[in-house]
Amino acid sequence: MNTVYHAVALFLLLTIGGGLVRIWRGPTAADRLLAIQLFGTTGTAILILLSLAVDNQAYQNVALIFALLAGILGVVFTRYAQPASSSTHNDEEESHDLG
């Protein structure tokens, strides 16, 4: 059964290679965001498969932390990838509300 876990983990690692191509070529920021999310979910799956293959619970803990960080990275990317004009407009509205 360990061979199956290793084979599936290797296949998932190859899909990360496809994600690298999508990050490099784009063409849009949304494509890059989805590829980054692919890294998070695929990396989590690889770590869980390796945890099962070598019977080590520590890999599962790392996988859970990796999944949380991937979700946070997606939120940060969408927050700071917005055009500068829309964030400047929102800041001006907030300053008028305060003063």
JONOR-V129848 format. One record per residue. N is the residue number from 1. RES is the residue in one letter. PHI is phi in radians with two decimals (none if undefined). Layout:
<<N | RES | PHI> <N | RES | PHI>>
This chain:
<<1 | M | none> <2 | N | -1.08> <3 | T | -1.12> <4 | V | -1.13> <5 | Y | -1.05> <6 | H | -1.16> <7 | A | -1.15> <8 | V | -1.17> <9 | A | -1.09> <10 | L | -1.15> <11 | F | -1.08> <12 | L | -1.13> <13 | L | -1.13> <14 | L | -1.17> <15 | T | -1.17> <16 | I | -1.12> <17 | G | -1.06> <18 | G | -1.11> <19 | G | -1.15> <20 | L | -1.09> <21 | V | -1.10> <22 | R | -1.18> <23 | I | -1.15> <24 | W | -1.18> <25 | R | -1.59> <26 | G | 1.40> <27 | P | -1.53> <28 | T | -2.03> <29 | A | -1.15> <30 | A | -1.14> <31 | D | -1.08> <32 | R | -1.17> <33 | L | -1.11> <34 | L | -1.14> <35 | A | -1.17> <36 | I | -1.14> <37 | Q | -1.15> <38 | L | -1.06> <39 | F | -1.07> <40 | G | -1.14> <41 | T | -1.25> <42 | T | -1.22> <43 | G | -1.08> <44 | T | -1.11> <45 | A | -1.12> <46 | I | -1.09> <47 | L | -1.13> <48 | I | -1.19> <49 | L | -1.11> <50 | L | -1.16> <51 | S | -1.08> <52 | L | -1.22> <53 | A | -1.20> <54 | V | -1.78> <55 | D | 0.95> <56 | N | -2.29> <57 | Q | -1.21> <58 | A | -1.09> <59 | Y | -1.12> <60 | Q | -1.18> <61 | N | -1.12> <62 | V | -1.13> <63 | A | -1.10> <64 | L | -1.15> <65 | I | -1.14> <66 | F | -1.09> <67 | A | -1.13> <68 | L | -1.11> <69 | L | -1.14> <70 | A | -1.14> <71 | G | -1.14> <72 | I | -1.12> <73 | L | -1.08> <74 | G | -1.11> <75 | V | -1.15> <76 | V | -1.11> <77 | F | -1.09> <78 | T | -1.22> <79 | R | -1.23> <80 | Y | -1.69> <81 | A | -1.60> <82 | Q | -1.24> <83 | P | -1.06> <84 | A | -1.13> <85 | S | -1.15> <86 | S | -1.26> <87 | S | -1.26> <88 | T | -1.15> <89 | H | -1.10> <90 | N | -1.15> <91 | D | -1.15> <92 | E | -1.16> <93 | E | -1.11> <94 | E | -1.16> <95 | S | -1.21> <96 | H | -1.21> <97 | D | -1.19> <98 | L | -1.39> <99 | G | -2.14>>
